[in-house]
Amino acid sequence: MPLNCQRELFDLPAGLTYFNTASQSPCLRTSFAAGERGLRRKLMPWIAERAALPGEMERCRELFGGLLGAPADDVAIVFSTSYGIASAAANLALAPGQDILVLEAQFPSNVYAWERLAARAGGSVRFVPRGADFDWTGPVLEALDDRVGIVALPNCHWCDGALVELEPIAAECVRRGIPLVVDATQSLGVKPLNLETVPADFVVASGYKWLLCPDMMGFMYVAPKHQNGMPLELNHASRTGAPSMETGSGLGGCLKPNARRFDMGAADSMIHTPMCVTALEQITEWSPAAIHTYLTGLVDGIADRAQERGFTCPPKGRRIGHFIGLYRDQPWPKDLTARLAARGVHVVFRNGALRISPYLFNDEADVDRLFTALDAELR
């Protein structure tokens, strides 16, 4: 069922146009209320509602896994993209002389851990340059040769939304036996991603952008073949069969036989977890496909109006549907985003692109306000 604008579910003041979800999403009103309930549990940790926390954690795993087509057993709760990527890098091997394939100007959280792994293994990180007309998929496929030991990619470039088609890349990785690690932070929850067509080894996503979750919350899918690996942290909660702390030290047992062993320490946040549940439940109810369809309509309109003004952007078919970056021949004014914010329009620069990232609280009136403000400031 097609979606309409959902602005009433968020607390955005009248006259404000927020086009910066790719940096930080506002939370849902229901998530804010859930956070207040969580704060009360912290204020009064003796109340009975604290006992709901383990069930909330499992609900988060179910919901995140559902976005990928994975069971809850395959999902770990992590702090951030960088934490998840570091976990993946700690559990993948690189033969001497092999390369790790990443995009040129890829987001740093999906680069630094690979540089460290490559340095330790005597290999290197190979940065794939963008092809003509904003093509990433072709150059990545061309770069997949016998020297590649790991592929670590997003499914769109974080600066301008240029698309990376993971389906053919994943198929080639499977054919060559190369592990694939996906940073889905800029897409999961707003564009469908299915493990049947993208059989990744690890999928990591921070929650504070398109998943509408609070800061310091993220999730990681771990393929079953890696679930006997070593987590970054060792603690009581990551173990099974350990003695109770009520009657002893709690020492003993062994690591859990699934992705839960990779949970960050203190994954059982009384405040953040219920906020994640409400956010992921709402996204599941809307469905990523329906969200993407709605936002694609807005982004296509932004692209058309940008091109009328002589700006450049990834073309239709080479961009993801839910955000876009605009370029122009001469440099953008350095204070442009501040001047637009003074007009109530919030966007951001990323690597030379004016990045515009709408969500379901935006509509065509916001697109009008954006270009009215741009025209006034660039006149």
KEKE-3310 file (N, C-alpha, C; in steps of 0.2 Angstrom, whole numbers, plus 5000, padded with zeros to 4 digits):
npx = (5004:5003:5013:5009:5014:5021:5023:5016:5020:5032:5041:5042:5044:5033:5036:5049:5061:5068:5081:5091:5093:5102:5113:5108:5094:5078:5069:5055:5039:5034:5045:5052:5044:5045:5059:5058:5051:5061:5071:5064:5066:5079:5080:5073:5078:5073:5061:5048:5047:5059:5062:5057:5067:5076:5067:5065:5077:5078:5067:5072:5082:5075:5067:5077:5084:5073:5072:5082:5080:5084:5086:5084:5094:5105:5109:5118:5120:5127:5138:5140:5144:5158:5162:5155:5162:5175:5173:5170:5182:5191:5188:5190:5201:5216:5226:5244:5249:5236:5222:5211:5195:5188:5178:5183:5185:5177:5166:5174:5173:5171:5184:5196:5198:5200:5212:5221:5220:5225:5238:5243:5243:5251:5246:5236:5225:5213:5208:5194:5191:5178:5168:5164:5150:5145:5146:5148:5147:5151:5166:5169:5166:5175:5187:5187:5197:5210:5218:5211:5205:5195:5180:5173:5160:5148:5130:5128:5135:5140:5141:5134:5124:5126:5124:5128:5127:5124:5120:5125:5138:5139:5136:5147:5157:5153:5156:5169:5173:5175:5174:5161:5158:5146:5142:5128:5123:5118:5107:5099:5083:5077:5078:5075:5085:5091:5096:5096:5098:5109:5121:5129:5143:5145:5134:5132:5125:5123:5112:5106:5103:5094:5087:5081:5084:5091:5107:5122:5118:5117:5117:5122:5123:5128:5134:5130:5142:5152:5149:5156:5166:5178:5173:5175:5174:5174:5163:5151:5138:5139:5141:5136:5129:5136:5139:5127:5127:5121:5124:5137:5153:5150:5159:5164:5157:5154:5157:5142:5133:5130:5126:5125:5136:5144:5139:5140:5148:5137:5125:5112:5104:5094:5088:5090:5086:5071:5068:5073:5066:5052:5055:5060:5049:5040:5046:5046:5032:5028:5037:5052:5052:5040:5044:5055:5049:5041:5051:5059:5051:5052:5066:5068:5061:5069:5081:5078:5075:5087:5095:5089:5094:5107:5115:5125:5122:5120:5114:5097:5094:5108:5108:5104:5087:5084:5091:5102:5116:5122:5131:5141:5149:5157:5164:5154:5147:5155:5148:5136:5127:5124:5118:5106:5101:5097:5086:5078:5080:5088:5102:5117:5135:5145:5160:5161:5149:5132:5122:5106:5094:5080:5065:5051:5044:5045:5039:5032:5031:5042:5052:5050:5053:5066:5072:5068:5075:5088:5089:5088:5099:5110:5109)
npy = (4994:5011:5024:5039:5056:5056:5065:5069:5059:5063:5075:5088:5106:5118:5125:5121:5113:5098:5090:5080:5066:5057:5060:5061:5055:5062:5056:5045:5050:5040:5033:5042:5042:5029:5030:5038:5030:5021:5029:5030:5018:5018:5028:5022:5008:4997:4994:4983:4983:4983:4970:4967:4969:4959:4953:4963:4965:4954:4956:4966:4960:4951:4960:4967:4957:4953:4963:4959:4946:4936:4925:4929:4923:4926:4939:4952:4964:4980:4994:5003:5006:5005:4997:4985:4983:4981:4970:4961:4961:4956:4943:4938:4931:4936:4932:4932:4946:4947:4958:4970:4975:4991:5005:5020:5035:5029:5027:5031:5022:5010:5007:5009:4998:4988:4992:4991:4977:4973:4978:4970:4957:4958:4963:4973:4988:4990:5004:5007:5016:5028:5025:5031:5042:5041:5027:5014:5000:4993:4996:4990:4976:4974:4975:4964:4951:4938:4942:4948:4947:4950:4958:4974:4984:4997:4999:5010:5026:5036:5050:5055:5046:5038:5023:5006:4991:4977:4964:4958:4959:4952:4939:4937:4937:4925:4916:4916:4913:4923:4933:4944:4959:4970:4987:4993:5005:5017:5013:5002:4998:5007:5004:4989:4975:4959:4944:4932:4936:4944:4937:4940:4939:4947:4959:4976:4989:5005:5013:5026:5033:5030:5019:5025:5024:5027:5036:5027:5014:5000:4986:4970:4958:4941:4929:4911:4903:4910:4911:4904:4912:4924:4936:4954:4958:4950:4944:4941:4940:4936:4923:4906:4894:4898:4899:4905:4922:4925:4915:4913:4916:4918:4915:4905:4892:4894:4903:4909:4900:4907:4922:4931:4930:4940:4952:4969:4975:4978:4978:4978:4990:5000:5011:5014:5002:5000:5011:5007:4996:5001:5010:5000:4992:5001:5004:4991:4989:5000:4995:4993:4994:5001:5013:5017:5019:5030:5040:5040:5046:5059:5062:5060:5071:5081:5079:5082:5096:5101:5098:5106:5118:5117:5110:5095:5077:5060:5050:5044:5027:5025:5029:5028:5027:5036:5046:5060:5068:5084:5092:5106:5116:5127:5130:5127:5140:5142:5144:5140:5130:5134:5146:5142:5135:5145:5149:5139:5127:5112:5105:5096:5097:5084:5079:5088:5087:5093:5086:5079:5073:5066:5061:5052:5062:5072:5082:5087:5101:5104:5101:5112:5123:5120:5123:5136:5142:5139:5145:5159:5161:5158:5167)
npz = (5000:4995:5003:5013:5017:5033:5043:5055:5064:5069:5078:5072:5070:5063:5047:5046:5036:5035:5028:5031:5035:5032:5040:5053:5060:5066:5080:5081:5088:5096:5099:5107:5118:5122:5126:5137:5146:5147:5153:5166:5171:5173:5182:5193:5196:5202:5199:5192:5179:5173:5170:5158:5149:5143:5134:5125:5119:5112:5103:5096:5089:5081:5073:5066:5060:5052:5042:5034:5031:5040:5054:5072:5079:5071:5073:5080:5093:5092:5095:5084:5067:5065:5075:5072:5059:5064:5071:5061:5053:5062:5062:5049:5037:5029:5016:5013:5003:4997:4993:5000:4995:4992:4991:4982:4993:5002:5017:5032:5043:5037:5032:5040:5049:5040:5034:5044:5046:5033:5034:5044:5038:5028:5016:5006:5005:4992:4983:4974:4960:4955:4941:4924:4923:4936:4939:4950:4951:4939:4939:4951:4949:4938:4945:4953:4955:4956:4966:4976:4992:5002:5001:5005:5006:5004:4999:4992:4989:5002:5001:4990:4986:4975:4967:4972:4965:4973:4971:4958:4962:4974:4969:4961:4971:4978:4968:4967:4980:4989:5004:5008:5015:5021:5023:5028:5033:5027:5020:5025:5030:5023:5010:5002:5006:5004:5010:5002:4989:4991:4997:5010:5021:5033:5039:5043:5052:5058:5069:5070:5060:5046:5052:5062:5076:5092:5096:5098:5096:5086:5074:5069:5056:5056:5047:5048:5046:5052:5065:5076:5079:5086:5098:5100:5113:5129:5140:5153:5148:5135:5136:5138:5149:5160:5178:5189:5194:5206:5215:5214:5206:5193:5183:5170:5159:5141:5125:5117:5105:5093:5084:5095:5103:5099:5104:5109:5125:5138:5131:5135:5136:5146:5142:5128:5121:5121:5113:5101:5098:5096:5085:5075:5074:5068:5056:5050:5049:5040:5029:5020:5006:5003:5009:5002:4989:4991:4995:4983:4974:4979:4978:4965:4960:4966:4959:4946:4946:4951:4940:4930:4935:4931:4939:4944:4946:4952:4940:4936:4939:4942:4954:4972:4979:4989:4994:4988:4981:4976:4964:4957:4944:4949:4965:4979:4990:5005:5017:5014:5019:5032:5029:5023:5033:5041:5035:5038:5032:5031:5026:5021:5017:5009:5005:4995:4989:4989:5000:5000:5010:5012:5022:5028:5034:5025:5011:4995:4996:5005:4996:4987:4996:4998:4985:4983:4993:4990:4977:4981:4989:4980:4970)
capx = (5000:5008:5013:5008:5019:5020:5025:5013:5023:5038:5040:5046:5040:5030:5041:5056:5063:5074:5084:5098:5092:5108:5117:5105:5086:5074:5066:5048:5036:5033:5052:5054:5040:5048:5065:5056:5050:5068:5074:5061:5069:5086:5078:5071:5080:5070:5054:5047:5047:5066:5062:5055:5073:5079:5063:5066:5083:5076:5063:5076:5086:5070:5065:5083:5085:5068:5074:5087:5078:5088:5083:5086:5101:5111:5110:5122:5119:5133:5138:5141:5147:5165:5162:5154:5167:5181:5172:5171:5189:5194:5186:5191:5208:5219:5232:5249:5248:5230:5219:5204:5192:5184:5177:5187:5182:5172:5165:5180:5171:5172:5190:5202:5199:5203:5219:5225:5221:5230:5245:5246:5244:5256:5242:5234:5218:5213:5202:5191:5189:5171:5168:5160:5143:5143:5146:5152:5146:5156:5173:5170:5166:5181:5192:5187:5202:5212:5222:5206:5204:5189:5176:5170:5156:5141:5126:5127:5140:5137:5141:5129:5119:5127:5122:5132:5123:5127:5118:5130:5145:5139:5136:5154:5161:5152:5159:5177:5174:5178:5170:5158:5155:5142:5140:5121:5121:5115:5101:5095:5077:5074:5078:5076:5091:5089:5102:5095:5101:5116:5123:5135:5146:5143:5130:5132:5121:5122:5104:5104:5101:5088:5083:5077:5086:5095:5114:5126:5115:5118:5116:5126:5121:5134:5132:5131:5148:5156:5147:5160:5172:5180:5171:5179:5174:5172:5159:5146:5132:5141:5142:5130:5131:5140:5136:5124:5131:5118:5127:5144:5157:5148:5164:5163:5153:5157:5153:5136:5134:5127:5129:5124:5142:5147:5136:5144:5146:5131:5120:5106:5103:5087:5085:5090:5083:5064:5067:5075:5060:5047:5057:5060:5042:5036:5049:5043:5025:5028:5041:5057:5050:5036:5047:5059:5045:5039:5057:5061:5047:5054:5072:5068:5060:5075:5086:5075:5075:5094:5098:5087:5099:5114:5119:5126:5120:5120:5108:5092:5097:5114:5108:5099:5081:5081:5095:5106:5121:5122:5138:5141:5156:5161:5163:5148:5149:5157:5143:5129:5122:5122:5113:5100:5098:5094:5080:5074:5081:5094:5106:5124:5140:5149:5165:5160:5142:5127:5118:5099:5092:5073:5062:5044:5041:5045:5034:5034:5032:5049:5056:5049:5056:5073:5075:5067:5080:5094:5089:5089:5106:5115:5107)
capy = (5000:5017:5028:5046:5059:5054:5070:5069:5054:5066:5082:5094:5112:5120:5129:5118:5107:5094:5085:5077:5060:5053:5061:5060:5055:5063:5049:5045:5052:5034:5031:5046:5040:5023:5032:5041:5024:5018:5033:5029:5012:5020:5032:5018:5002:4992:4993:4977:4984:4981:4963:4967:4971:4954:4952:4969:4964:4948:4959:4970:4955:4948:4965:4969:4951:4953:4967:4955:4939:4932:4924:4932:4920:4928:4946:4954:4971:4983:5001:5007:5003:5004:4991:4979:4981:4979:4963:4957:4961:4951:4936:4936:4930:4938:4929:4937:4948:4949:4965:4971:4979:4996:5011:5027:5039:5026:5030:5029:5017:5004:5007:5009:4991:4984:4995:4987:4969:4972:4979:4964:4952:4960:4964:4980:4990:4993:5008:5006:5023:5028:5025:5036:5043:5039:5020:5010:4993:4991:4996:4985:4970:4973:4974:4957:4947:4933:4945:4950:4942:4952:4964:4977:4989:4999:4998:5017:5030:5040:5057:5057:5041:5034:5016:5000:4985:4972:4958:4955:4959:4946:4933:4935:4935:4918:4912:4916:4911:4929:4935:4950:4963:4976:4992:4995:5010:5022:5010:4997:5000:5012:5001:4982:4971:4952:4939:4927:4939:4947:4932:4943:4936:4951:4966:4980:4996:5010:5014:5033:5037:5027:5015:5029:5022:5032:5035:5021:5008:4997:4979:4966:4951:4937:4922:4905:4900:4914:4912:4902:4917:4927:4943:4960:4958:4944:4946:4936:4940:4933:4916:4901:4888:4900:4899:4911:4927:4926:4910:4912:4921:4919:4913:4898:4891:4895:4908:4907:4897:4911:4929:4934:4931:4946:4958:4974:4975:4983:4979:4978:4997:5001:5017:5014:4996:5001:5015:5003:4992:5005:5012:4995:4990:5005:5003:4985:4990:5003:4991:4997:4995:5007:5019:5019:5021:5037:5044:5040:5051:5066:5062:5061:5078:5085:5078:5086:5103:5102:5098:5113:5124:5116:5105:5088:5072:5054:5049:5039:5021:5025:5032:5025:5031:5039:5053:5062:5073:5089:5095:5111:5117:5131:5128:5129:5144:5138:5145:5139:5126:5139:5151:5138:5133:5151:5149:5134:5121:5109:5100:5096:5095:5079:5078:5092:5086:5096:5080:5080:5066:5066:5055:5052:5068:5077:5081:5091:5107:5104:5102:5119:5127:5119:5127:5143:5145:5139:5151:5165:5161:5157:5172)
capz = (5000:4995:5009:5012:5022:5040:5047:5062:5069:5071:5081:5068:5070:5057:5044:5046:5031:5037:5023:5033:5038:5031:5045:5060:5060:5072:5082:5081:5095:5100:5102:5112:5124:5125:5129:5143:5150:5149:5158:5172:5173:5176:5188:5198:5193:5206:5197:5189:5171:5171:5168:5151:5144:5139:5128:5121:5115:5107:5098:5091:5084:5076:5068:5062:5055:5047:5037:5029:5030:5044:5061:5077:5081:5067:5074:5086:5095:5093:5096:5079:5061:5066:5080:5068:5054:5067:5073:5055:5052:5067:5061:5042:5036:5022:5014:5011:4996:4995:4993:5002:4990:4995:4986:4983:4997:5006:5023:5036:5047:5034:5029:5045:5051:5034:5033:5050:5044:5028:5036:5048:5034:5022:5010:5005:5003:4985:4982:4967:4958:4952:4934:4921:4924:4943:4939:4954:4950:4934:4941:4956:4946:4935:4950:4957:4952:4960:4971:4981:4998:5005:4998:5010:5002:5005:4993:4989:4991:5007:4999:4985:4985:4969:4968:4971:4964:4977:4968:4954:4965:4978:4965:4959:4977:4979:4963:4968:4987:4993:5009:5007:5021:5019:5027:5026:5037:5023:5016:5028:5033:5019:5004:5003:5006:5005:5010:4997:4983:4993:5003:5013:5027:5038:5037:5048:5051:5064:5070:5072:5053:5043:5056:5067:5082:5096:5096:5101:5094:5079:5073:5064:5054:5056:5043:5052:5046:5056:5072:5080:5079:5092:5098:5102:5120:5132:5146:5156:5144:5129:5137:5140:5154:5165:5184:5191:5199:5212:5220:5213:5203:5186:5179:5167:5153:5135:5121:5114:5099:5088:5084:5102:5106:5096:5107:5113:5132:5140:5125:5138:5138:5148:5139:5121:5118:5120:5108:5095:5097:5093:5078:5070:5072:5064:5049:5048:5047:5033:5024:5017:4999:5003:5011:4996:4984:4993:4994:4977:4971:4981:4976:4957:4959:4967:4953:4940:4947:4951:4933:4927:4937:4929:4944:4942:4951:4950:4936:4937:4937:4945:4961:4976:4978:4995:4995:4982:4981:4970:4962:4952:4942:4953:4972:4983:4995:5011:5022:5011:5023:5038:5027:5022:5040:5044:5031:5040:5027:5034:5022:5023:5012:5010:5000:4989:4986:4993:5001:5002:5012:5015:5025:5027:5036:5020:5005:4989:4999:5007:4990:4985:5000:4997:4979:4984:4997:4986:4972:4984:4991:4975:4965)
cpx = (5004:5007:5012:5014:5017:5023:5023:5016:5030:5037:5044:5041:5038:5035:5048:5056:5069:5076:5090:5097:5098:5114:5114:5097:5083:5071:5058:5045:5036:5040:5054:5050:5043:5055:5063:5054:5056:5071:5071:5064:5076:5085:5077:5072:5077:5063:5053:5048:5054:5066:5060:5061:5075:5074:5063:5072:5082:5072:5067:5080:5081:5068:5071:5084:5079:5069:5079:5085:5082:5085:5087:5093:5107:5112:5113:5120:5125:5133:5137:5144:5154:5166:5161:5159:5173:5179:5173:5178:5193:5193:5186:5199:5210:5225:5237:5248:5241:5227:5212:5201:5187:5183:5181:5182:5176:5172:5171:5179:5172:5179:5196:5203:5202:5211:5223:5226:5225:5237:5248:5247:5249:5252:5241:5227:5218:5207:5200:5189:5182:5172:5164:5153:5140:5143:5151:5152:5151:5163:5174:5171:5173:5187:5193:5191:5205:5216:5217:5204:5197:5186:5172:5166:5150:5137:5125:5133:5137:5137:5136:5124:5120:5127:5127:5128:5126:5125:5123:5137:5145:5139:5144:5159:5160:5156:5166:5178:5177:5173:5167:5155:5152:5140:5134:5119:5116:5109:5097:5089:5073:5074:5079:5083:5090:5095:5102:5099:5108:5118:5129:5137:5144:5139:5130:5129:5121:5114:5102:5102:5094:5084:5080:5078:5090:5103:5116:5122:5115:5117:5120:5123:5128:5132:5134:5138:5153:5154:5150:5167:5173:5177:5176:5180:5172:5169:5154:5140:5133:5142:5136:5133:5136:5136:5132:5128:5127:5121:5134:5147:5154:5153:5163:5159:5157:5153:5147:5137:5130:5129:5128:5131:5146:5144:5141:5143:5141:5126:5113:5104:5095:5084:5084:5086:5075:5063:5068:5069:5054:5049:5057:5054:5039:5039:5046:5036:5024:5031:5046:5055:5045:5039:5051:5055:5043:5045:5059:5057:5050:5061:5073:5066:5065:5080:5084:5076:5082:5097:5095:5091:5106:5118:5120:5124:5120:5113:5103:5095:5104:5114:5103:5093:5080:5086:5100:5111:5121:5129:5137:5148:5160:5160:5157:5151:5150:5152:5136:5124:5120:5117:5106:5097:5094:5087:5075:5075:5088:5096:5113:5129:5144:5153:5163:5153:5137:5122:5112:5096:5085:5071:5054:5040:5042:5040:5036:5035:5039:5053:5056:5053:5064:5076:5073:5073:5087:5095:5091:5096:5111:5114:5113)
cpy = (5006:5021:5035:5049:5057:5059:5071:5064:5057:5072:5087:5100:5114:5125:5126:5112:5104:5089:5082:5071:5056:5054:5059:5060:5058:5057:5050:5047:5046:5032:5035:5044:5034:5025:5035:5035:5021:5022:5032:5023:5013:5024:5028:5011:4996:4990:4987:4977:4982:4974:4962:4967:4965:4952:4957:4968:4959:4951:4963:4965:4953:4953:4967:4963:4951:4957:4964:4948:4934:4931:4928:4930:4923:4936:4948:4962:4974:4990:5005:5003:5001:4998:4985:4977:4979:4971:4958:4956:4956:4944:4934:4936:4933:4935:4934:4939:4949:4956:4964:4976:4984:5001:5017:5031:5036:5028:5027:5023:5010:5004:5006:5002:4987:4986:4991:4980:4968:4973:4973:4958:4953:4961:4971:4982:4993:4997:5009:5013:5023:5028:5031:5036:5040:5031:5017:5003:4990:4990:4991:4978:4969:4972:4968:4952:4942:4936:4948:4945:4943:4958:4967:4984:4991:4997:5005:5021:5035:5047:5059:5052:5037:5027:5011:4994:4979:4965:4954:4954:4953:4939:4931:4934:4927:4914:4911:4914:4917:4932:4942:4953:4969:4981:4995:5001:5016:5019:5006:5000:5005:5009:4993:4979:4964:4948:4934:4930:4942:4943:4935:4938:4940:4957:4970:4987:4999:5012:5021:5036:5034:5022:5018:5028:5028:5031:5029:5015:5006:4989:4976:4959:4947:4930:4916:4903:4904:4914:4908:4906:4920:4935:4948:4960:4952:4946:4940:4935:4937:4925:4912:4896:4891:4900:4906:4916:4928:4921:4909:4917:4923:4917:4906:4898:4892:4900:4905:4905:4900:4918:4933:4935:4937:4953:4962:4973:4980:4984:4980:4985:4998:5006:5016:5008:4997:5006:5012:4999:4996:5008:5006:4992:4994:5005:4997:4986:4994:4999:4996:4998:5001:5013:5022:5021:5028:5042:5045:5045:5058:5067:5064:5068:5083:5085:5082:5093:5105:5103:5104:5118:5123:5112:5098:5083:5065:5053:5044:5032:5020:5028:5028:5029:5036:5045:5054:5068:5077:5092:5101:5113:5121:5129:5131:5135:5140:5138:5144:5135:5130:5144:5148:5137:5139:5152:5143:5127:5118:5103:5100:5095:5089:5078:5082:5092:5090:5090:5082:5074:5066:5060:5056:5058:5074:5076:5086:5099:5109:5105:5109:5124:5126:5124:5134:5146:5145:5144:5157:5166:5161:5163:5177)
cpz = (5000:5002:5008:5017:5029:5045:5054:5067:5072:5075:5078:5068:5063:5054:5043:5041:5033:5032:5025:5037:5038:5036:5052:5059:5066:5074:5082:5088:5099:5103:5108:5119:5127:5128:5136:5148:5152:5154:5165:5175:5176:5182:5194:5196:5197:5204:5192:5182:5169:5168:5161:5146:5140:5133:5123:5116:5110:5101:5093:5086:5079:5071:5064:5057:5050:5041:5032:5027:5034:5051:5066:5080:5077:5068:5081:5087:5096:5093:5090:5073:5062:5070:5076:5063:5058:5069:5067:5053:5056:5066:5053:5041:5029:5021:5012:5004:4993:4996:4997:4998:4993:4990:4988:4988:5001:5013:5028:5040:5044:5030:5034:5047:5046:5033:5038:5048:5038:5030:5040:5044:5028:5015:5009:5004:4997:4985:4975:4965:4955:4945:4931:4923:4931:4943:4945:4953:4945:4936:4947:4953:4942:4939:4954:4953:4958:4966:4977:4986:5002:5001:5003:5007:5006:4999:4990:4992:4996:5006:4995:4983:4978:4971:4967:4971:4967:4974:4964:4957:4970:4975:4963:4965:4978:4974:4964:4975:4991:4998:5007:5013:5018:5024:5025:5029:5033:5019:5020:5032:5029:5011:5005:5002:5008:5005:5005:4990:4984:4999:5006:5019:5033:5035:5043:5047:5058:5063:5070:5065:5051:5047:5062:5074:5086:5094:5100:5101:5087:5079:5068:5063:5053:5052:5048:5052:5050:5064:5078:5081:5086:5093:5100:5109:5123:5139:5147:5151:5137:5130:5139:5144:5159:5172:5185:5195:5205:5218:5219:5209:5196:5181:5176:5161:5146:5131:5118:5107:5093:5088:5090:5105:5104:5099:5110:5120:5133:5135:5128:5140:5140:5144:5131:5118:5117:5114:5101:5093:5093:5086:5073:5069:5068:5056:5046:5045:5041:5028:5021:5009:4999:5004:5005:4990:4985:4992:4987:4973:4973:4978:4968:4956:4960:4962:4947:4940:4948:4944:4929:4929:4935:4934:4941:4948:4948:4946:4938:4935:4940:4952:4965:4977:4984:4997:4989:4984:4975:4970:4957:4950:4946:4960:4975:4988:5002:5016:5020:5016:5029:5035:5025:5028:5043:5041:5033:5036:5029:5029:5024:5017:5014:5004:4994:4986:4991:4994:5004:5004:5015:5018:5024:5030:5031:5014:5000:4991:5002:5001:4987:4989:4999:4991:4979:4988:4993:4981:4975:4986:4986:4969:4965)
residu = (MET:PRO:LEU:ASN:CYS:GLN:ARG:GLU:LEU:PHE:ASP:LEU:PRO:ALA:GLY:LEU:THR:TYR:PHE:ASN:THR:ALA:SER:GLN:SER:PRO:CYS:LEU:ARG:THR:SER:PHE:ALA:ALA:GLY:GLU:ARG:GLY:LEU:ARG:ARG:LYS:LEU:MET:PRO:TRP:ILE:ALA:GLU:ARG:ALA:ALA:LEU:PRO:GLY:GLU:MET:GLU:ARG:CYS:ARG:GLU:LEU:PHE:GLY:GLY:LEU:LEU:GLY:ALA:PRO:ALA:ASP:ASP:VAL:ALA:ILE:VAL:PHE:SER:THR:SER:TYR:GLY:ILE:ALA:SER:ALA:ALA:ALA:ASN:LEU:ALA:LEU:ALA:PRO:GLY:GLN:ASP:ILE:LEU:VAL:LEU:GLU:ALA:GLN:PHE:PRO:SER:ASN:VAL:TYR:ALA:TRP:GLU:ARG:LEU:ALA:ALA:ARG:ALA:GLY:GLY:SER:VAL:ARG:PHE:VAL:PRO:ARG:GLY:ALA:ASP:PHE:ASP:TRP:THR:GLY:PRO:VAL:LEU:GLU:ALA:LEU:ASP:ASP:ARG:VAL:GLY:ILE:VAL:ALA:LEU:PRO:ASN:CYS:HIS:TRP:CYS:ASP:GLY:ALA:LEU:VAL:GLU:LEU:GLU:PRO:ILE:ALA:ALA:GLU:CYS:VAL:ARG:ARG:GLY:ILE:PRO:LEU:VAL:VAL:ASP:ALA:THR:GLN:SER:LEU:GLY:VAL:LYS:PRO:LEU:ASN:LEU:GLU:THR:VAL:PRO:ALA:ASP:PHE:VAL:VAL:ALA:SER:GLY:TYR:LYS:TRP:LEU:LEU:CYS:PRO:ASP:MET:MET:GLY:PHE:MET:TYR:VAL:ALA:PRO:LYS:HIS:GLN:ASN:GLY:MET:PRO:LEU:GLU:LEU:ASN:HIS:ALA:SER:ARG:THR:GLY:ALA:PRO:SER:MET:GLU:THR:GLY:SER:GLY:LEU:GLY:GLY:CYS:LEU:LYS:PRO:ASN:ALA:ARG:ARG:PHE:ASP:MET:GLY:ALA:ALA:ASP:SER:MET:ILE:HIS:THR:PRO:MET:CYS:VAL:THR:ALA:LEU:GLU:GLN:ILE:THR:GLU:TRP:SER:PRO:ALA:ALA:ILE:HIS:THR:TYR:LEU:THR:GLY:LEU:VAL:ASP:GLY:ILE:ALA:ASP:ARG:ALA:GLN:GLU:ARG:GLY:PHE:THR:CYS:PRO:PRO:LYS:GLY:ARG:ARG:ILE:GLY:HIS:PHE:ILE:GLY:LEU:TYR:ARG:ASP:GLN:PRO:TRP:PRO:LYS:ASP:LEU:THR:ALA:ARG:LEU:ALA:ALA:ARG:GLY:VAL:HIS:VAL:VAL:PHE:ARG:ASN:GLY:ALA:LEU:ARG:ILE:SER:PRO:TYR:LEU:PHE:ASN:ASP:GLU:ALA:ASP:VAL:ASP:ARG:LEU:PHE:THR:ALA:LEU:ASP:ALA:GLU:LEU:ARG)
# end
